[in-house]
Amino acid sequence: MKFSTGDFIQLSIFLISLSVFAQKPVPLYLRLFPLYLFLLMMEDLVIEYTSPLGIHNNIIPNTGGIAEFAFYFFVIRSVIVNTNVKKRIYYVTLAFAVFAVINLLIHGNELFNPINFTVGTVITVVFCIYYFFELFQKTEAQSLSRLTSFWLVSGILFNVVLIFPIFALISFMDNISKANRKTTRIVFDHIETIFNMISVLTYILYSTGFIVRIRTGKSIR
């Protein structure tokens, strides 16, 4: 098995994420971030290993996607101040998990599940927008460049917004008109490069969030 460029990108961000432990105290969502990145790396390695062997592996991204969106909701909930919104995010997370599991059981794992991915993406975007709304409503002046949560939520939003149209194109390509077949083919021919570019840009935002905690010399939400 050969390691891809994406594997080295993921390994790099995982190692960088360990820097969150250099400055204490470490919030729970930050302590879980390295674990999330490690599991994401393992998931992709399993997919890369099983795909050439013809092993059916859609269950991995389908179930892993549910956990990934739940983690996004948890991170955003952790950095939001409004307690009422926190409670709503908690209940939305439970509702999404139940809905996604039931939907997965109904439709199975023969194909990638676009419904769960679409619902998870929309919810993530809404939560991210609220976070930024709350952040910019604060009266006290603060430097966004020193705010860990700003960089992490920006990375989450950036990732889901760019990944969604690509997965939507792949999932619904059977409904694409012949006029767009050429565009679809171009995307498929460069899919790995596109994903690597998105990963690099997303992980740059994550890395900035991890590193600013060390540079500021104190824990900043």
C-alpha positions in Angstrom: 0.0 0.0 0.0 1.4 3.4 -1.1 0.8 6.5 1.0 -0.7 9.4 -0.9 -0.1 13.1 -0.6 -3.3 13.4 1.3 -2.0 10.9 3.9 1.0 13.0 4.6 -1.1 16.1 4.8 -3.3 14.5 7.4 -0.4 13.2 9.4 1.1 16.7 9.4 -2.1 18.3 10.8 -2.4 15.6 13.4 1.1 16.2 14.7 0.5 20.0 14.7 -2.8 19.4 16.6 -0.9 17.9 19.5 0.5 21.4 20.2 -2.8 22.2 21.9 -1.5 20.4 25.0 1.4 22.8 25.2 -0.7 25.5 26.8 -3.0 24.6 29.7 -5.8 24.6 30.6 -7.0 22.8 27.4 -10.8 22.9 26.7 -12.5 19.6 26.0 -13.2 20.4 22.4 -9.5 21.1 21.8 -8.4 17.9 23.7 -10.7 15.9 21.3 -9.4 17.6 18.1 -6.2 15.5 17.8 -8.3 12.3 18.3 -10.8 13.5 15.7 -7.9 14.1 13.2 -6.3 10.8 14.0 -9.6 8.8 13.4 -10.1 10.8 10.2 -6.7 9.7 9.0 -7.3 6.1 9.9 -10.7 6.2 8.1 -9.1 7.5 4.9 -6.3 4.9 5.1 -8.8 2.1 5.4 -10.7 3.4 2.4 -7.5 3.7 0.4 -6.6 0.1 1.3 -10.0 -1.5 0.6 -10.9 0.4 -2.6 -8.3 -1.2 -4.9 -9.3 -4.6 -3.5 -12.9 -4.1 -4.6 -14.1 -4.3 -1.0 -17.4 -2.6 -0.4 -16.6 0.3 1.9 -19.3 2.9 1.7 -20.3 2.0 5.3 -17.1 3.8 6.4 -17.8 7.3 5.0 -21.5 6.9 5.7 -21.1 6.1 9.4 -18.0 8.2 9.8 -19.8 11.2 8.3 -22.4 11.1 11.0 -19.8 11.2 13.7 -17.9 13.9 11.9 -20.9 16.2 11.7 -21.7 15.5 15.4 -18.1 16.5 16.3 -18.5 19.8 14.3 -21.7 20.5 16.2 -19.9 19.8 19.5 -17.0 22.1 18.7 -19.3 25.0 17.7 -21.5 24.4 20.8 -18.4 24.6 22.9 -17.4 28.0 21.7 -20.8 29.6 21.7 -21.7 31.7 24.7 -25.5 31.8 24.6 -26.7 29.0 26.9 -30.1 28.8 25.2 -28.4 28.2 21.8 -26.1 25.7 23.4 -29.2 23.7 24.5 -30.7 23.9 21.1 -27.5 22.7 19.4 -27.4 19.8 21.9 -31.0 18.7 20.9 -30.3 19.3 17.2 -27.2 17.0 17.5 -29.3 14.2 19.1 -32.1 14.7 16.4 -29.6 14.6 13.6 -27.8 11.5 14.9 -31.2 9.6 15.2 -32.4 10.8 11.8 -29.1 10.0 10.1 -28.9 6.5 11.6 -32.5 5.7 10.7 -32.0 7.1 7.2 -28.8 4.9 6.8 -30.7 1.8 7.9 -33.5 2.5 5.4 -31.2 3.2 2.4 -28.4 0.9 3.3 -24.7 1.4 2.5 -24.6 0.3 -1.1 -24.0 3.9 -2.1 -22.8 7.1 -0.5 -25.7 8.6 1.5 -26.2 12.2 0.1 -29.2 13.0 2.3 -27.3 12.7 5.6 -24.4 14.7 4.1 -26.7 17.4 2.8 -28.6 17.8 6.1 -25.3 17.7 8.1 -23.8 20.4 5.9 -26.8 22.7 6.1 -26.9 22.4 9.9 -23.1 23.0 10.2 -23.3 26.2 8.0 -26.2 27.5 10.1 -24.3 26.9 13.4 -21.2 28.5 12.0 -23.1 31.6 10.8 -24.6 32.0 14.3 -21.1 31.7 15.9 -19.8 34.5 13.7 -22.9 36.6 14.4 -22.4 36.2 18.1 -18.7 36.9 17.8 -19.2 40.2 16.0 -21.9 41.3 18.3 -19.6 41.4 21.3 -19.0 44.9 22.6 -15.4 44.3 23.7 -12.6 44.6 21.2 -10.6 41.5 20.5 -8.1 40.4 18.0 -9.6 37.7 15.8 -6.1 36.6 14.9 -5.5 35.5 18.5 -8.9 33.7 18.9 -8.6 29.9 18.6 -12.3 29.3 18.1 -12.4 31.8 15.2 -9.8 29.8 13.2 -11.3 26.4 13.9 -14.9 27.4 13.1 -13.6 29.1 9.9 -11.9 25.9 9.0 -15.0 23.9 9.6 -17.1 26.3 7.5 -14.6 26.5 4.7 -14.3 22.7 4.5 -18.1 21.9 4.4 -18.8 24.7 2.0 -16.2 23.5 -0.5 -16.7 19.8 -0.1 -20.5 19.8 -0.4 -20.7 20.8 -4.2 -18.1 18.1 -5.0 -19.9 15.3 -3.2 -23.2 16.6 -4.6 -21.8 16.3 -8.1 -20.5 12.8 -7.5 -23.7 11.6 -5.8 -26.1 13.0 -8.4 -24.1 12.6 -11.5 -26.7 10.3 -13.0 -29.1 13.2 -13.2 -26.6 15.5 -14.8 -27.4 16.5 -18.4 -25.1 15.4 -21.2 -24.1 19.0 -21.6 -22.4 18.9 -18.3 -20.7 15.5 -18.7 -17.4 17.1 -19.7 -17.4 19.2 -16.6 -18.1 16.1 -14.5 -15.3 14.2 -16.1 -12.8 17.0 -15.4 -13.8 16.9 -11.7 -13.4 13.1 -11.5 -10.0 13.3 -13.3 -8.7 15.8 -10.7 -10.7 14.7 -7.7 -7.7 13.8 -5.5 -5.9 17.1 -6.3 -9.1 19.0 -5.5 -9.6 17.3 -2.2 -5.9 17.8 -1.3 -6.1 21.5 -2.0 -9.2 21.8 0.2 -7.5 19.8 2.9 -4.4 22.0 2.9 -6.4 25.2 3.1 -8.7 23.8 5.8 -5.7 22.5 7.8 -3.9 25.8 7.6 -6.9 27.4 9.3 -6.9 24.6 12.0 -3.2 24.9 12.5 -3.4 28.6 13.0 -6.0 28.0 15.7 -3.8 25.5 17.4 -0.6 27.7 17.2 -2.1 31.0 18.4 -2.7 29.4 21.8 1.0 29.0 22.2 1.9 32.5 20.9 -0.6 34.3 23.1 0.8 32.5 26.2 -2.7 31.9 27.6 -5.8 29.9 26.8 -8.2 31.8 24.5 -11.5 30.4 23.6 
